[in-house]
Amino acid sequence: MFKPTNPSTRLITLAGLVLFLELALIRWCSAYVLYLGYFSNFILLACFLGIGLGFLAARRAEWDLFKFAPITLMGVLSFVYLAQTEMTLPDFSERVFFGFVPTANSLLPFWVSLPVIFVGVAAVFVCICQETGRVFSSFPTLKAYNLDIVGSILGIVLFSAMSFASVPAWGWFVTVALVMGWLYWPNRTPKLRRQAVVALLGCVVVVVLSKIDYRADDETWSPYQVVSVAQDEDRPEIQHLTVNRIPHQTMFPVALDLSVYHSTYDIADAHGAGPFKRALIIGAGTGTDVAYALSRGVESIDAVEIDPVIAEYGRQLHPDRPYEDPRVNLIVDDGRNVLARTPDDTYDLVIFALPDSLALLTSYSSLRLESFLFTVESVAAARRVLRDDGALVMYNYYRSQDVVDRLAMLMQHNFGKWPSIRQSEESGLSVLMIGAKIDAPRAATLDPAAISIPTDDWPFLYMARPAIPLLYIIPILLILLISVVAVRKISPPTSIRPVHITFFMMGAAFLLLETKSIVTFSLLFGATWLTNSLVFLGVLVMVLGANLLVMYRPPRLIWPLYILLALSLFVGWYIEPGQLVEIQSLGLRYLAAISVIFLPIFFANLIFSSTFAEAEESDVSFGWNLMGAMLGGTLEYASLALGYRNLAVVVAVCYALAFVSYWIWSRRRTV
């Protein structure tokens, strides 16, 4: 039963391989090519393009693309290894998030490396998914879809388990090589088998070399990023920490008496605030902020760090061992989630201590792990947990007066006063502090009406205003152009029918709906890797449940499902996530979130499965659906201008177009 030639086993394994490899490439490529951090779903779009084209090419009997999968994957990994860079993008006027690297080390400019990586990743999935599409089409439509979803669930469960265990990247690609070799072996000549073995071994060698080439005392893959530490050459007691090959933190001992870490308490002394007895430090990292807080007399500290590997390095290597102090409670969680569950009036000091993660919240969106910390609602939550005489502090190397002004406006919006701002010309550090005893004068040249402050719906601190920056528009247009050319070359020579448009628009709509769901759940329950994995897994289970329901109890009419979907989308648009965050009971919040977020997904999948059951060419229809998902990935950038709430409107428009094309197709079939 578990032979690679068994059709059911083969389809499940292929589907699991596709999702596992997708997640592995997203994380590995982003760790080596900094530019990919600025194009949040770049690799994801390439994956969807390749998967869709692979299914569309399944009927090309003259092609056997699967035999090229191992060598293509080795080529992509080799190129990423050679094109690795530590250089930031050119200084565009519109920024989506904070990022700066003082050194540059790049063999190729980003306008060369990004298109090559995009085409290469897409080519890998074209090769694998042509075989997937052929096996897919050998089953009845809905059974094939069930097997595909089961395989996808196994793929994400396996990758999540490896992430939890901090399995290094070479372990992921050893797994990929073994699975791909097992699938590849049957029906291949000895020559092709030898070529595949060499190529797959080459993939593993490239990944291992990438680790050896980067000189660090230690390197660990956390669930978010690759984290490395190296000892300072001149001061052995100091450890430098990098994430994704980018300098990120330094473990300074308190004995160095750095003014940067004393700024908070110096400002407090100047305004007569403090002393502070209980503090919450969000973005505690390796513990330097905590060590300095202890040295300034803070009696109890809740230190929040989202990355467990960074926290563990701090526990083991920080020269002052702040996390071993009995006054410190280390919390590995999302800071916003900690604020949501903290009772009122708990702290007299809350610090947002350089929270500038270099990891994405999800590959589906443009958000960083810390994006929801810098919103009107987050600062309101920080004020709620402060005592009447408490203070809120934010500091970072913002390097932009516009960003400092927006943070000041966030504080002023919630506290009704202007924060005290200290900016160091020497270090570039900006410290903003506000509280009961602090009310500083606002700069006379500042026009608050011209400042767009971030909210939970539009959480983009480093953007000046809602818009889609030119930085994104040009790559999106290039991606769409590449996609159109590829579809014309690879898809079977048949005319595009209305049913194909139906599945295409459903794919675009569903990816946007999935993105909105992941972002909203991350806001409600923490922007952690576990939340994202569980939501993604929940979506797949919801898809499987809807498909099984259609298999055994198919609806007589589809149009009522569209009405239910429209109503659920309206409810999701009308109810703001902030209203759900205010629900104190975690159980009730889960029930409310599932009702608001997952009901549209359930109705959308009932519609898809009901329509898919009528499709005559399951592989072609599924291919067009995946191509539509790629369009949905580009439409996600509309959130930069519209906010995440209004993505529901875009979803509704896409489903309306899907319904119209389905109605035209149904009319033609009955004539």
N, C-alpha and C positions, 0 to 999 in steps of 0.2 A: 504493500500500500504506500510505503514511503519512498518508493523508487522515484528518481527524478523524471522518469518517463510517464508516471501516473498523472493524468491530466489535472485532477483536483489538487494533488500535492504540488504539482508544478506551478499552477496558477497562484496558489496561496504563497508559495515560496517566492515567486517572482514579485508579487505585490508587496510582500514583506521586505524583500531586497530593495525595491524601488524607494519605499518610505525610509528605510534605515539609511540607505546611501544618500538620500536627499538631506536628511538631518546631519549626517556626517560631513558632507561637503559644505553645507552652510556654515558649520562651526569651524571646520579646518581652514577653509579658504579665508574666512573673516579674520582668523588669527594671524594670517600671513600677509594679507593685502589690506592695508588700512583703509583704502578707498571704499571697500565694501561696507565699512561701518557707516558711510554717508549715504549709501544706497541700500536701504534696509532690507528689501526683499529681492535684491538683484539676482542672487543665486536661486531663490525660490521661483522667480519668473522663468529663469533658464530651465529649471526642472520641469515646470508645467509645459513650457514650449516643447521640450524634448519628449515628454510623456505623450502629449497630444499628437505630435507628429509621428511618434512611434506607432500609436494606434491607427492613425490615418494611413500609415505605410504597411499595415499588416496584410493588406490585400495585394501588395506588390510581390507576386510570386517569383519574379525574376531577381529579387533582392534577398540576400541573407545577411542582414546587418548585425545579427547577434554575434557572429564570429568576430566582429571588430570591437565588441564591447571591452574586452580586457586591455587591448592596446590603446584604445581611445581614453580609457580611464587613466592608464599610466601616463599618457601624454598630457592630460589635464593636470594631474598631480605634479608632474615634472615642471610644467610651465609655471604653476603657482609657486613652487619652490624657488624657481629661478627669478620670478618676478616679485618676490616678497619685498615689502617696502616698509619703512618707518617714517615716511614723509607724509605730511598732511596735504590736503588739497589747497589750491590757490585761494587767496583771500576774497571770497565772494561777499557781497554786501548782505546777502540773505543767508543766515545760518539756521539750520534746524536744531543743532545741538552744539554743545561746547566741545572743542577738541583742538589740541595743539601739541606738536612734537618739536622740540628745539633742534633736533638733528635730522638729516636727510640721508637716506641710503636706499636708492631705487635704481634698478637697472633699466627699467622701462617707464615712460610716462604713463599716467593713468588712462589717457585717451587711446593708448595701444593695448595695455594689459586688460582693461575691462572688457572691450569687445571680444578679445581672444578667449578670455575666461568664460564669457557668456555663451559664445558659440560652442566652445569645447564641452562645457557642462551639458548644454542642450544635446550635443551629439552623443554623449554617453547614454543619455536616457532614450534617445531615438533608437539606438542599437538594442538596448535592453527591452524597451517597450514594443518594438515590432514583434518580438517573440511573445511578450505578454498579450498583445492584441490578438495574435493567432490562436493562442490557447484560450483566451477569453471568448472568441467567436465560436469555439467548438461546443460551448454549453448553451442551454436555454438562457435567455437574456438575464432574468432576475437571479438565477442560480449563479451565473458568472459574476454578477455584481456582489452577491453575498460572499463568494469565495474571495473576491478582491478585497472587500472590506475586512474580512477575517484576517487576511494576510497583512493588511495595513495596521490592524490593531496589534498583531504580533510584532511587527516592525517597531512601532513606537514603544511598546512595552519593553522590548529588548534594549532599545537605545536609552530609554529612561533609566532602566536598571544599571546600565553601564555608566551613565552620567552620575547616578547616585553613588556608585562604587568608585568614582574618579578613575575609571579605566582610561589609560592614555590613548592618543589618537592611533598609534600603531595597532592597538587592540581592535579598534573599529574596523580598520582596513584589512586586518587578518581575517576577521569575521566575514567581511565582504568578499575577500578572495576565496575563502573556503566555500561560501554559498554559491558564488558565481562559478567556481570550478565544478562544483557538484551538479549544477544545472547545465553546464557547458559540455560535460563529458559525453553524454549519449549522442549518438548520431553524428559524431565528428571524426574526421580522419586522424590518424596518428600525428601527421604533420601539424594540423590545427590544434590538436591537444597540446603538443609541445610548445607551440607559439603562445597558447593561452597560459600555460604554466609559467613560462618566462615572463610574460607581461604582468601577471598577477603577483609574482614574486617581486617584479620591478616596482609595483605600486607600494608594497610594504617597505622595500628598501628606501624609496624616496621619502616616505613618511618618517622612517627611522633616521635617515640622514638629516632631515630638517630639525630633528631634536638634537642630534649631535653637533650640528653646525652652530646652533645658538648656544653661546657659552653662558652657562648659569650654574650656580652651585646646586640648584634643585629646580624641578619643573613639575607641575601637577595640573591636570585638566580638571577644573571645577565644573559644576553643572552649567556655568555661564561662559567660561573663557579659560585660556591657558595662563597659569600664574607661575612666574619664575622669581627666584630670589638669588642675589649675588652679594657677596661681601665687599664692602668698600675697600679699595686698595690702600688708602692712607689711614683709615680709621677702622680697624677690624671689628670694633664693637657695633658699627653701623651696618645695617642690612638694607639693600635696595630691592624693591619689589616692582616687577613689571607685569602687565597683563596684555595678552595678545601682542607681545614684543614691544610694548609702549611703556616708557617710564611712568609709574603710577604713584608709588608711595615710598617713603624712606622711614625706617625705624630709628628715630633720633632719641637718645637718652635725655632725660630731664637735666642732667648735669651740663649739657651744652647751653642751657638757659636761653633758648631761641625766643626772640621777641614775638615772632609770629604766633606762637601758642599761648603767649601771655596776653595778647591783645584783648580778648574777651574780658578778662578780669581787670585789666587796666582801665578799660572804658567804664566798667561797672563802678570801680573805685572813684573815677572822675565824676560820675553822676550820683554817687551816694547809694548805689544799688548793691545788693548783697549784704552780708556774705551768703553764699549759696550752700545749702545743706544737701539737697537732693537734685540730681541732674539727669537729664535724658540726652545722650549723645547719639545722634543718628548719622551714620557714616563713620563709625568708630574705626573701621579698617584694622590695621595691625596694632593699634592701641596707643599711639603717641598722644593724641588728644586726651585720652583717658588718663595717661600718666601725668600730664601737666595739670589736669583738673584735680587729681589727687594731691599734687604738690601745692595747689592753691587752696587746700582746705575743704574741698567738697567731700561730704561725709558718706554719700551713697550715690552710686552711678549705675544706671541702666544703659549699657553700651550695645547699640544695635548695628549689626553688620550683616548684609544680605548674602555675601559669599562665604560659605563655610571654610573654604580653603584659605582665603585671606585671613579669616579669624584664627584659624589653626596655626598659620605661620606666625601671627602675632603672639599667640599663646606660647609657642615654642622658642621664638627667636628674638623677641623684643628685649633689649638689654635691661629694661626696668621691670619686666614681667608684670605689667599692670593687670592682666586678666587672671592672675593668681591671687590678687589682693582680695580679701574677704569683703571689702566695701563695693566690689564691682560685680554686677550681674550681666554676663554676656548673653545677648539674645541674637540668634541667627534667624533673621526674618526681614521682611520689608518694613521700612520705617513708617510708611503710611498705614500699614496694617497694625503696627504697634500703637500708633496714635489713636486709631479707631477703637481699639479695645481697652484703652487706658481710662480709668475713671477721672472725673473732673478734679481739678485742683490738686494734682498729684505732685508736681515738680515746681521748684522755684527757678529752674534754669533748663531751657531746651536749646540744644545746639544742633544746627545742620552743619556738620563738620566736613567740608570739602566733598560733598557727595556728587561726584562727577564720574560715574561708572562709564566704562567703555564697552559695555555689553548691551545688546538689544533686549527689550522686554520680550519680544517675539519677532521671528523673521517675517511675520505677516504685516507688521506695522512700522511706523517711523519713530516709535517711542523708545526711550532709554529706560533702564531700570529705575532711575530717579525722577522721571518726568512728572509723576503725580505728587512729588514732594513740593514742587514749586508752583502751586496753584492757589487760588483764593480759598478753596475749600480746605486745603491742607494747612495753610496758615491759621485758618479758623479753628481747625482741630488742635493745632499747637497751642493756640490761645486758651482753648477750653481746658487743656490739661495743666495749664499754669495756675499757680496760686495768684492771689490778687496783687502781690508785690513782686511777682516773678518777671523774668526777662527771656526774650527769644533772640537768638543769635544765628546769623548766617555768615559764613565766610568762605572765600574761594579766590582763585586767581582768574577773575572774570575777564580781564583785559578789554572790557568794553563798557563805557559809561552807560550805554543804553541798557545793558543787562542790569547794572547796579540800580539804575532808575526804576526798572520794572520791579525788581525785588523790593525796593523802597516803597513803591506804590502798593505792592501786595501787603506789606506790613501796615502802611497807613490805612488801607482799605478796611483792615480788620481791627486795628487798635485805635483808629481815629487820631493818630499822632504820627509825626515824622521820625524815623529812626535816626540814631546817631551813626554816622558813617565815617570810618577811618580807612583811608587808602594809603598804602605804602608805595612810594615811588621807587624805593629800592628793590622790594621783592615783588611788587605787582599785586600783593594781597589786598582784598577789599573786605572789611568787616562791617556788618550792619547789625545793630543791636537796638531793640525796642522793648519797653516794658512800662510798668506803672510809674517809675521815676525818671523816665527818659522821654523827652519831647524836644527834638532838635529843630532848628530852622530849616525850611526847605529852600533849595537854590532858587533864586529869583528868576533865572532863565528857563527853569523847567516848566513845561506845559503839560499838566496831567491829562488833558483831553487828547493829546496826541500819542499817548502811550497805550498800547494794547497789553493788558495784563493777562497772564494765562489762567485758565480755569480747567476743571476736570474734563470739560468737553473739548477744550482747545489747549492742551498742556504743552505748549511749545515755548519755553522760556527764552530760547536763543533766537527766536524769530521776531522781527520788529513788528510785523502785522500779519494777519491772515492772508496768505497768498501761496501760490505754488512757485517756488524759486526757479529761475532759469537753470540753476544747477541740476534740477530734476527734469525739466521740460525737454531739454535736448536729448538726454539718454532715453527717456520714454519714447520719444519720436523715433529714435534709432532702433529701439527694441521692436516697436510696432512694424517698422520697415523691414527689419530682418525676418520677422514672423510672417509677414505677407509673402515675401519672396520664398521663404522655406515652405510654406503651405502650397504655393503654386508648383514647386519642384517635387515635393514628396507625396502629397496627397494623391489618392487614386484619381484617374481621369474621368470623374463623373461630375455632373452639374450639382451645384449647391441648391438643395431643396429647402422649403420652409421649415421642415422638421430639424434640419441641421442648425438653422438660425435659432430655433427653440432651445436646443441643447446648448448652443453657444451662449445665449443670453442667461440661461439657467446657471451655467458655470461661472459667468462673471458675477451674477447676483449672489450665488452661494459663497464664493470666496470672500466677498465684502461682508456678508452676513456672519461668516465665521470669524473674520478679523474683528468686527464690532463686538462679537461675543467674547473673544479672548481678552480684548482690551477692557471691556466692562467687568468681567470676572476678576481680572488682575487688580482693578481699582477696588472692588468690593472685598476681596479676600487675600490681597497681597500679590505684588508683581514678582513672585518667586517662580523658579523653574518647575516646582512641583505643581503649583496652581495651573501653569500653562499646559503641562503634560496631562493633568487630569481633565482640563477643559477639552483639549484636543482629543483625548481618549473618549470623553463623554460625547463629543460630536460624532465620532465614528460609531459608537454604540447606538446613538440616536438614529444615525443613518441606517445601520443594520436592522434596528427594530422597525423602522418605517418600511423598509424593503420587505421584511418578513410579513408584516401586516398586509401589504399589497399582494404578496404571493398567495396568502391564504384567505384574505377577505378583501378582494379588490373593490375599490369604489365604483359605483355605477356611472357617476359623472365626475368630471374633473373640475368644472367651473366652481362648485361650492368650496373646493379646497383653496382655490385662488382667493375667494372672499374671506375665508378663515385666515389665510396668510396675510391678506391686506389688513385685517383687523388686528392681528397680533403684531404686525409691523408698526401700526399706529400706536398701539399700547406701548411698545418698546421705545418709540420716539417721544411719546407724551410724558412718560415717567422718566425723570432724570435720575441717573445713577446715584447722585447725592441723596435723593430721597430714600434709596435702599440702604445706603451706608448708615443712615441714622437709625435703622432698625437694630436695637441692642441685642436681641436674641439671635445667636448665630444660626440656630435651626430655622427660625422664621426668615432670616435673611437669605438662607440657602433656598428655601421654598419660593420666596418672592423672586429671587434671581432666576431660578429655573423656569418659573412661570413666564417671566418677562423675556428672558434671553433664549431659552431652548424651545419654547413653543413655535416661534417662527421657523427654527431649524427643522422641527418635526414636520410641520405642514409643508415646508419647502421640499423635504425628502419624500413625503407622500406624493406630491405632484411629480417629482422627478421619476420615482419608481413607476408610477402609473403611466406616465408618458413613455418611459423607457421600455416598459412591457410591450408597447405597441410598435417599437422600432424594428424594422426589418434587418438593418445592418447594425448589429449591436456594437461592433468594434469601431465603425465609422462614427456612429452617434456619440459613443463615449469619447472618441478622440476629439470631436468638436466641442464636447462639454469641457474637456480639459483645456482646450485652446481658449475657451471662454474664461476659464479660471485665470489664465494668464492676463487677459484683458482686465479682469477684476483686480488683479494685483497692481496694475498700472493705475486703475481708478482709485485705489486706496490712497494715493497721494492727494486726492481731492480733500482728504481730511485736514490737510495743512491749511486749506482755505475755508472749508465748510465746518470743520469740527467733526467729532465722531458721531454725535447725535444725528446729524443730518445725512450721514451715510445711509440711514434707513430710507431716506427719500430716493437716493440713487438706487438702492436695492429694489424699491418699489417700481421705479421706472424700468429697470431691467426685467423684472418679472412681468410687467405689463407688456413689454415687447415680446417676451416669450409666449405669453398667452395669445397675443394677436397672431404671431406666426403659427402657433399650434392650431388656432381656429381656421386659418387659411389652409393649412395642411389637411385638417379633418374634412373640410368642405370639399377639397379636391379628391380625397379618397372616396367620398360618398357619391361623387358625380359619375 
